[in-house]
Amino acid sequence: MIPSATPSGTVYFLSSKNPKGKVVVCVHGIGGGSHQFEALFQDLEAAGFRPLRYDLIGRGYSSEPSDKCYDGAAHVAQLRGLLEHLKLASGDCKVDMVAHSMGGAIAALYNDAYPSHVEAMVLLAPAGLMSGGELASLKVLRGCGCLQGPIRGVLRGGQEGEWRKDFCGSAPDERARASQSVAKMKDVAAANPGAFEGFFQSALQFEYLSGLDAVVRRLGARSGFKQKTMIMWGDRDKAVPFANMRRWKAALTAGAATTGLGSAENVTMVSYKNLAHGFFIERPGEVNRAIIDLLAQPLPAAATS
């Protein structure tokens, strides 16, 4: 990982050695890290792409923001600042995005702010359209400051258990990959104890775990004309429940309908049985092939004309 000074602080990232490959930006989730995309990074690079993975503000090895701000705008600004620093945000440079969980909401927000910069979106169990019931405990935490200290302590002590809940694969190789991922999370937490605070403050401040409906509808309106989109989910996901996949499909289709398409023609929905929130880590071969196949497809003629 390479440290880079940006307006959002020091960002740790890893960029491919394929200088002429299509840029694919990988965005991890609220409590994850860029290492979770290691297998995808290698497969994208082998397929000729130029993957880029980075640690979100205050997570992994990236520094906390100087203003302690972890809202949606701060996360979008971090990504934009990194791409500008790497000279990947101007001219004819286009990017594809692969994003997980809260990273999916960040990618959707970035796409909404810079739609001409993004050609493809692959969202892995994205947050953004979660229901009030699914976020009930978080709503209480956000609304009652007196609980935040005790809950912070409970969550910090239970991190490993929460990481393990993201996996439920039963095959030996799936269990092995899950254990390796948890071990890596423990290593990162030991090397940067402040990463927990980045997670906790994002839980308190990031306002788009729900309520992203209008943004997703605009994404749907672009799909089929200017972008291609794939939504992927494990059907036993408890972090961002599988029911959210239907909400994303409905919102994307509603957006496409405003263009006269009637449906999101260039949207692909893929689910994986008996896998949970970390499905792309447990079953990388199958998932990564689907991602690469989508990204390798040309845009529709209407999008390139």
N, C-alpha and C positions, 0 to 999 in steps of 0.2 A: 504494500500500500504506500502511496506517495502523499505527503502532506502538501497542501497548497493554501496560501494565504488569499482569502477572498473577502468581500465586504461582510459576509456572514460569519467570519472567523476562519479558523484552520479546518479545511475539509480534507479528509483522507479518501483517496480514490485510487482505482486501478483501471488503466485504459489499455486496450489491445495494441498489439504491435502491427496490426493490419492497417496501415495508413490510408489505403484507398478503399477500405471496406465501408459498407453502410453502417453508420453509428447507431448502436442500440443501447439506450440508457436503461439501466436496471435500478429500480427504486424499492427499497425494502420497507417493512412495516414498522409499526409504532415501537415495538420492543425488540426488533431484530437487528440485523447488521448486514453489511454488504457481502460478508463471507457466505451468506445463504445462497448467493447466486454463483458460487464457485463452479459447480458442474455446468450450469448454463453458460457461464462465461467461456469455459473451455470449449464447449460444443459450438457456440456461436463463432468463436475464433477459428475453429477447425473448418467451419462452413464458409469462411471468407468474410464474415462480418467484423465490425470494429466495436465490440462491447465496451461499455463503461459502467462500472459499479462504484458506488460511493456510500459513505456513512452519513446519515442524516444528522442535522445539527444536534449536538449533545449526545449522540448515539455512536456505538462502535468506538472509533478513535477520534472522531471529529470533536472539535471544541464546542462548548456551549456558546450560544450567542451572547454578545456583550450586553444586550438589552434584556436578556432572559425571556425573550419572546419566542413562543413555539406555536403560533397560530398558523392558519393556512397560508397567509401572505408571506410569512417568514420562511416557510418550507419552499414555496415557489421561488422566492428571491434567492435562496441558497442554490437551488438547481440552476436558475438562470445565470447567477454569478459564476458558477463553476463552468458552465458551457461557454460563457463569454471568455473566461480566463483561458480555456482550451481552444478558443477561436472556432467554436462549433455552433455559434448562435447567429451567424450573419451570412449574408450573401445567399448562395444557392444551397447551402448546407441544410439537409433535412435529417431528422432523426426518427427512429422507431423507439417505442417505450415498452418495457416489460416491468410491471409493478405489482407488488403484493400487499394486500390488506390496506392499512392506512396509506401505504405508498400508492395504491390504486387511486385513492382520492386525490393525492398530491399530483399524480400524473394527469388526472382528469382536469384539475384546476390549471395545471400548466398548459395543457392542450387548449383549454378555454381562453387562456390569456394570450397564447401564441399559436393559434390554429394553423397558420401557414408553415410552421416549423416542424409539424408532426405529420408523418405519413401513415403510421400504424401504431395501434395500441393493443397490447396483450395484458389483460388485467386478471390477476390470480387472486380469487376470493376478495375482491375489493370492498373496502368500507365506503361509506358515502350515502347509503340508502338504508341504514339500519333503523329499526323501529324503536319507538319509545320504550316498549317493553324490554327489548334487547339491551337498551342502554339505561335502564331504570336505576341500577346501582351507581353508575357513573353520574347520573343526574343528581342523585342525593349527595355524592361526594363533592361535586362541583358547587352545590348550593349550600353546603355546610362546612365552613372553614374549620370548625372545631374537630371535625372528623379526619381532616387531612393528615395531621401528624400521626395519630395512631394507625390509620390505614396505610400510610407510607411505610411504617415499620413492618406491618404484616405483609405487605406486598414484597418488600425487599427480602424478607426472610423466606418467602415462598416462591421466589423467582424460578428455581429449578423445576418445581412442580408445575408451574404454569407453562414453562417451555415444553415439558413433556406432554401436556394436554394437546399440543398441536399435532401430535402423531398418534396414529392408531393402526398403522399397517401391521399385518400379521406375518408376512413372509420374512424369512431370516435376513435377507439383504435390506428390506425396508426397515426392520428393527435396528440393524447395524447403522444405517445412514441416520436414523433418528438419534441414536446414541451419540454418534459423531457430531451431529449438529448441536446437541445439548452440551457436549464437552467443549465445543468451540465457543458457545455462548458463555460458559463458565470462565474460559480463558480470557475472553474480552472483558467480562465483568471484573475479573481480578486485576487486569492490566489498567482498566479505566473505571474505577468505582463510580465516577460521576455519571456514567452512562445510565444508571438507574434513574437519576434525577431528570435526565433528558426524556426518558420514557414517561415518568410521572407527570412532568410539566406538560408534555404533549397530551396526555390523557385529560389534563385539566383545561388546557387552552385550545387545542385543535378543534375547531368548531364544525368540521365537515365530516365527522363520522356518520352523520345523518344530514338530511336537508340538502343534498346535492342534486335534487331532482332536475332543476332547470339546466344545470351544467350537463347532466347526462342526456337530457333531451337534445341539447345543442350538439353533443357528440353524435347522437343518433342521426341528426339532420346532415352531418358531414359524412357519415358512413355510407358508402355506396357511391359517393361523388368524389370526395377528396381524401378519404381515409379508409383503412380497413381495421376492423376491431374484432378481437376474440376475448371472450369471457370464459374463465376456467374455474372449476370448483371441485372440492372433495365433498361427497354427499354426507359425510359425518362431521363436518366442520361445526365446532361449538364457539369459536372465537367470533367469526362472522358467519352466522348460520346459513345453511344451504338455501333457505327460503329467500335470501337476498338475491340469488341468481334470477329468480322470477321477476323481482322488482327491477333489476337492471335490464332484463329483456323487455319488460313493459315500457320502461322509460325510453330506451333506445328506439323501440318501435314507434312510440308516440312522437318522438322527434323526427323520425324518418317520414311519418305521415304528413308532417307539415310541409314537406318538399314535394308531395305528390307521389312518393314511392309506395306508400301504403305499408311498407315493412322495411326494416333495416337490411337491405340486400347484401351489404358487405360485412355483416356481423355474424360471427360464428360462436356458438355456445357449446362448451365441452364440459362434461362432468366425469368424475372418477369415483367408482364405487368403493366403499369401505376405506376411504382415506379422509383425513381431516385437514386442518388449516395448513399444515406443512406438506401437502400432497406432492408438490413439485420437488421437494427435497427427498422424500421417500421413494418416488418413482421417476427419477430424472430422465431415463432413457425415453420412455413413452411421452412424457410431457414436453421435453426439449425438442423431440422430433416434430411434434405438432406445432410448436412455436416457430421453429426454423422453417417448416413447410409454409406456414402462413406468411412469414416475413419475406420469403423468397418469391412469393407470388407478385406479379406486377399489379400496379394500381389499375382500376377500371379505366377504360378509354376516356370517360367523361372527366376523370380526375387529372389526367395528364394532358388533356387538350388545351 
